Protein backbone atom coordinates (compact mmCIF):
# COMPACT_ATOMS: atom_id res chain seq x y z
CA UNK A 1 0.00 0.00 0.00
CA UNK A 2 2.85 2.40 0.69
CA UNK A 3 3.87 2.44 -2.98
CA UNK A 4 0.35 2.95 -4.27
CA UNK A 5 0.43 6.74 -4.12
CA UNK A 6 4.12 7.41 -4.67
CA UNK A 7 4.95 9.61 -7.63
CA UNK A 8 6.91 7.01 -9.58
CA UNK A 9 5.22 3.77 -8.50
CA UNK A 10 4.40 1.35 -11.35
CA UNK A 11 0.71 1.54 -10.48
CA UNK A 12 0.62 5.32 -10.69
CA UNK A 13 2.59 5.37 -13.96
CA UNK A 14 0.14 2.94 -15.51
CA UNK A 15 -2.94 4.83 -14.27
CA UNK A 16 -1.63 8.18 -15.47
CA UNK A 17 -0.77 6.68 -18.85
CA UNK A 18 -4.29 5.24 -19.08
CA UNK A 19 -5.83 8.60 -18.19
CA UNK A 20 -3.77 10.34 -20.89
CA UNK A 21 -4.82 7.78 -23.51
CA UNK A 22 -8.45 7.93 -22.39
CA UNK A 23 -8.62 11.70 -22.70
CA UNK A 24 -6.82 11.82 -26.03
CA UNK A 25 -8.48 8.89 -27.76
CA UNK A 26 -11.48 7.75 -25.73
CA UNK A 27 -12.10 4.32 -24.12
CA UNK A 28 -11.03 2.41 -27.25
CA UNK A 29 -7.52 3.88 -26.92
CA UNK A 30 -7.09 2.31 -23.50
CA UNK A 31 -5.80 -1.11 -24.52
CA UNK A 32 -3.44 -3.00 -22.23
CA UNK A 33 -0.75 -2.95 -24.93
CA UNK A 34 -1.04 0.82 -25.51
CA UNK A 35 -1.12 1.62 -21.81
CA UNK A 36 1.88 -0.58 -21.09
CA UNK A 37 3.86 1.06 -23.89
CA UNK A 38 2.92 4.56 -22.72
CA UNK A 39 3.95 3.69 -19.15
CA UNK A 40 7.22 2.12 -20.31
CA UNK A 41 6.24 -1.31 -18.95
CA UNK A 42 5.24 -4.76 -20.17
CA UNK A 43 1.53 -5.75 -20.51
CA UNK A 44 1.78 -8.49 -17.82
CA UNK A 45 2.36 -5.72 -15.25
CA UNK A 46 -1.16 -4.43 -15.89
CA UNK A 47 -2.72 -7.83 -15.28
CA UNK A 48 -0.64 -8.30 -12.15
CA UNK A 49 -1.65 -4.94 -10.68
CA UNK A 50 -5.23 -4.53 -11.95
CA UNK A 51 -6.45 -7.95 -13.04
CA UNK A 52 -7.87 -6.84 -16.39
CA UNK A 53 -8.89 -3.76 -18.36
CA UNK A 54 -11.99 -3.21 -16.24
CA UNK A 55 -9.84 -3.21 -13.12
CA UNK A 56 -7.59 -0.63 -14.76
CA UNK A 57 -10.58 1.57 -15.63
CA UNK A 58 -11.77 1.36 -12.01
CA UNK A 59 -8.34 2.63 -10.95
CA UNK A 60 -8.63 5.41 -13.54
CA UNK A 61 -11.99 6.39 -12.05
CA UNK A 62 -10.51 6.42 -8.54
CA UNK A 63 -7.66 8.62 -9.81
CA UNK A 64 -10.21 10.96 -11.42
CA UNK A 65 -12.20 11.24 -8.19
CA UNK A 66 -9.00 12.04 -6.29
CA UNK A 67 -8.23 14.91 -8.66
CA UNK A 68 -11.83 16.11 -8.56
CA UNK A 69 -11.96 16.06 -4.75
CA UNK A 70 -8.69 17.95 -4.59
CA UNK A 71 -10.15 20.73 -6.73
CA UNK A 72 -13.35 20.80 -4.67
CA UNK A 73 -11.51 20.93 -1.36
CA UNK A 74 -9.26 23.71 -2.62
CA UNK A 75 -12.35 25.87 -3.14
CA UNK A 76 -14.19 24.72 -0.03
CA UNK A 77 -15.19 27.43 2.44
CA UNK A 78 -16.51 25.86 5.68
CA UNK A 79 -18.14 29.15 6.69
CA UNK A 80 -19.12 31.01 3.50
CA UNK A 81 -20.52 34.51 3.84
CA UNK A 82 -23.13 33.69 1.20
CA UNK A 83 -24.33 30.07 1.28
CA UNK A 84 -26.28 30.41 -1.98
CA UNK A 85 -23.25 31.74 -3.86
CA UNK A 86 -21.25 28.88 -2.35
CA UNK A 87 -23.84 26.50 -3.80
CA UNK A 88 -23.41 28.08 -7.22
CA UNK A 89 -19.62 27.77 -7.03
CA UNK A 90 -19.86 24.11 -6.05
CA UNK A 91 -22.26 23.34 -8.91
CA UNK A 92 -20.06 25.19 -11.39
CA UNK A 93 -17.02 23.19 -10.22
CA UNK A 94 -18.73 19.88 -10.97
CA UNK A 95 -20.07 20.98 -14.34
CA UNK A 96 -16.78 22.53 -15.44
CA UNK A 97 -14.96 19.30 -14.58
CA UNK A 98 -17.46 17.23 -16.56
CA UNK A 99 -17.32 19.54 -19.57
CA UNK A 100 -13.54 19.87 -19.66
CA UNK A 101 -12.83 16.17 -19.05
CA UNK A 102 -15.75 14.28 -20.61
CA UNK A 103 -14.12 10.87 -21.06
CA UNK A 104 -12.79 10.76 -17.50
CA UNK A 105 -16.11 12.06 -16.13
CA UNK A 106 -17.97 9.26 -17.96
CA UNK A 107 -15.63 6.57 -16.58
CA UNK A 108 -16.04 7.99 -13.07
CA UNK A 109 -19.83 7.82 -13.32
CA UNK A 110 -19.72 4.21 -14.51
CA UNK A 111 -17.31 3.03 -11.83
CA UNK A 112 -18.56 0.51 -9.26
CA UNK A 113 -15.33 -0.40 -7.44
CA UNK A 114 -14.74 0.15 -3.73
CA UNK A 115 -12.10 2.85 -4.19
CA UNK A 116 -14.24 4.92 -6.55
CA UNK A 117 -17.26 4.42 -4.30
CA UNK A 118 -15.36 5.71 -1.27
CA UNK A 119 -14.18 8.74 -3.24
CA UNK A 120 -17.72 9.34 -4.49
CA UNK A 121 -18.97 9.25 -0.91
CA UNK A 122 -16.32 11.78 0.10
CA UNK A 123 -17.62 14.08 -2.62
CA UNK A 124 -21.17 13.59 -1.35
CA UNK A 125 -20.05 14.61 2.14
CA UNK A 126 -18.90 17.95 0.72
CA UNK A 127 -22.22 18.33 -1.09
CA UNK A 128 -24.27 17.47 2.00
CA UNK A 129 -22.18 19.92 4.00
CA UNK A 130 -23.19 22.70 1.60
CA UNK A 131 -26.83 21.65 1.81
CA UNK A 132 -26.70 21.54 5.61
CA UNK A 133 -25.34 25.10 5.72
CA UNK A 134 -28.19 26.24 3.50
CA UNK A 135 -30.68 24.54 5.80
CA UNK A 136 -29.13 25.99 8.95
CA UNK A 137 -29.38 29.50 7.48
CA UNK A 138 -33.04 28.98 6.56
CA UNK A 139 -32.54 29.00 2.78
CA UNK A 140 -33.89 25.56 1.87
CA UNK A 141 -37.42 25.22 0.56
CA UNK A 142 -37.20 21.40 0.25
CA UNK A 143 -35.72 18.65 2.42
CA UNK A 144 -31.95 18.24 2.57
CA UNK A 145 -31.92 14.85 0.83
CA UNK A 146 -34.11 16.07 -2.02
CA UNK A 147 -32.00 19.21 -2.36
CA UNK A 148 -28.83 17.12 -2.70
CA UNK A 149 -30.50 14.92 -5.33
CA UNK A 150 -31.63 17.96 -7.34
CA UNK A 151 -28.11 19.43 -7.25
CA UNK A 152 -26.60 16.14 -8.45
CA UNK A 153 -29.23 15.54 -11.14
CA UNK A 154 -28.99 19.03 -12.63
CA UNK A 155 -25.19 18.95 -12.59
CA UNK A 156 -24.98 15.63 -14.39
CA UNK A 157 -27.82 16.61 -16.69
CA UNK A 158 -26.01 19.80 -17.66
CA UNK A 159 -22.86 17.87 -18.58
CA UNK A 160 -24.82 15.26 -20.59
CA UNK A 161 -26.82 17.96 -22.41
CA UNK A 162 -23.65 19.87 -23.26
CA UNK A 163 -21.84 16.88 -24.76
CA UNK A 164 -24.92 15.59 -26.59
CA UNK A 165 -25.29 18.94 -28.40
CA UNK A 166 -23.22 19.49 -31.57
CA UNK A 167 -20.32 21.86 -30.81
CA UNK A 168 -21.60 24.54 -33.17
CA UNK A 169 -24.93 24.66 -31.31
CA UNK A 170 -23.61 24.73 -27.74
CA UNK A 171 -24.60 27.82 -25.78
CA UNK A 172 -22.99 28.58 -22.37
CA UNK A 173 -26.26 30.29 -21.40
CA UNK A 174 -27.78 26.81 -21.05
CA UNK A 175 -25.50 26.08 -18.11
CA UNK A 176 -26.45 29.33 -16.39
CA UNK A 177 -30.16 28.68 -16.91
CA UNK A 178 -29.89 25.14 -15.52
CA UNK A 179 -27.89 26.32 -12.52
CA UNK A 180 -30.35 29.08 -11.68
CA UNK A 181 -33.27 26.68 -12.13
CA UNK A 182 -31.59 24.40 -9.58
CA UNK A 183 -31.08 27.30 -7.17
CA UNK A 184 -34.71 28.40 -7.53
CA UNK A 185 -35.95 24.84 -7.01
CA UNK A 186 -34.23 24.30 -3.66
CA UNK A 187 -33.83 27.77 -2.09
CA UNK A 188 -36.13 30.54 -0.93
CA UNK A 189 -35.98 34.11 -2.18
CA UNK A 190 -35.12 35.17 1.38
CA UNK A 191 -33.80 33.01 4.24
CA UNK A 192 -36.10 32.12 7.11
CA UNK A 193 -33.21 32.85 9.48
CA UNK A 194 -31.97 36.48 9.38
CA UNK A 195 -28.39 36.77 8.14
CA UNK A 196 -27.25 38.44 11.35
CA UNK A 197 -28.50 35.53 13.46
CA UNK A 198 -26.80 32.15 13.70
CA UNK A 199 -27.06 29.03 15.83
CA UNK A 200 -29.92 26.80 16.97
CA UNK A 201 -31.92 29.60 18.61
CA UNK A 202 -32.43 31.47 15.33
CA UNK A 203 -33.27 28.25 13.48
CA UNK A 204 -35.77 27.29 16.20
CA UNK A 205 -37.51 30.66 15.93
CA UNK A 206 -37.76 30.30 12.16
CA UNK A 207 -39.19 26.78 12.35
CA UNK A 208 -41.64 27.72 15.10
CA UNK A 209 -42.92 30.62 13.00
CA UNK A 210 -43.42 28.32 10.01
CA UNK A 211 -45.55 25.78 11.88
CA UNK A 212 -49.29 25.81 11.02
CA UNK A 213 -51.59 27.49 13.52
CA UNK A 214 -54.05 24.61 13.71
CA UNK A 215 -53.17 21.06 14.70
CA UNK A 216 -53.45 18.64 11.83
CA UNK A 217 -53.05 21.40 9.23
CA UNK A 218 -49.67 20.04 8.20
CA UNK A 219 -51.06 16.52 7.88
CA UNK A 220 -47.89 15.04 9.38
CA UNK A 221 -47.90 15.66 13.13
CA UNK A 222 -50.67 14.94 15.61
CA UNK A 223 -51.94 17.65 17.95
CA UNK A 224 -49.86 16.24 20.80
CA UNK A 225 -46.74 16.04 18.61
CA UNK A 226 -47.17 19.62 17.45
CA UNK A 227 -47.62 20.80 21.03
CA UNK A 228 -44.44 19.00 22.08
CA UNK A 229 -42.51 20.35 19.08
CA UNK A 230 -43.63 23.90 19.86
CA UNK A 231 -42.49 23.46 23.46
CA UNK A 232 -39.05 22.26 22.37
CA UNK A 233 -38.67 25.04 19.81
CA UNK A 234 -39.75 27.66 22.35
CA UNK A 235 -37.10 26.46 24.80
CA UNK A 236 -34.42 26.41 22.09
CA UNK A 237 -35.41 29.87 20.85
CA UNK A 238 -35.26 31.32 24.36
CA UNK A 239 -31.94 29.63 25.14
CA UNK A 240 -30.01 31.88 22.78
CA UNK A 241 -27.43 29.19 22.05
CA UNK A 242 -26.12 28.93 25.60
CA UNK A 243 -24.21 25.73 26.44
CA UNK A 244 -26.41 22.92 27.66
CA UNK A 245 -25.02 22.90 31.21
CA UNK A 246 -25.67 26.64 31.55
CA UNK A 247 -29.26 26.25 30.34
CA UNK A 248 -29.69 23.35 32.77
CA UNK A 249 -28.45 25.45 35.68
CA UNK A 250 -30.84 28.27 34.74
CA UNK A 251 -33.80 25.86 34.79
CA UNK A 252 -32.81 24.30 38.12
CA UNK A 253 -31.80 27.45 39.95
CA UNK A 254 -33.74 30.20 38.26
CA UNK A 255 -30.51 31.89 37.19
Number of C-alpha atoms within 10 A of each C-alpha: 5 6 11 11 11 12 10 11 12 18 21 19 19 27 25 18 20 26 24 17 19 23 16 12 12 14 17 8 16 22 16 20 15 16 26 21 14 17 19 13 15 15 16 14 15 22 14 9 13 18 12 13 14 12 16 23 24 23 26 25 29 24 21 22 24 18 12 20 18 13 14 18 12 9 13 15 12 13 10 13 10 12 21 20 12 20 21 16 15 19 20 16 16 20 23 15 16 23 15 11 14 18 17 24 22 15 18 23 14 13 20 12 15 12 17 23 18 13 19 20 12 15 19 14 12 17 20 17 14 23 24 20 20 23 22 19 24 21 22 25 17 14 12 17 11 12 24 19 13 16 22 17 12 18 24 18 14 23 21 16 14 20 13 10 11 9 9 6 8 14 11 9 9 13 21 14 12 15 21 12 12 21 21 13 15 20 18 15 10 11 17 21 21 14 13 7 11 14 14 18 21 25 22 22 19 19 17 17 13 10 14 12 10 9 16 14 12 12 8 10 13 13 13 11 13 19 13 12 16 18 13 13 21 15 15 19 20 14 17 15 15 14 9 10 9 13 18 13 11 12 10 9 7 8 9
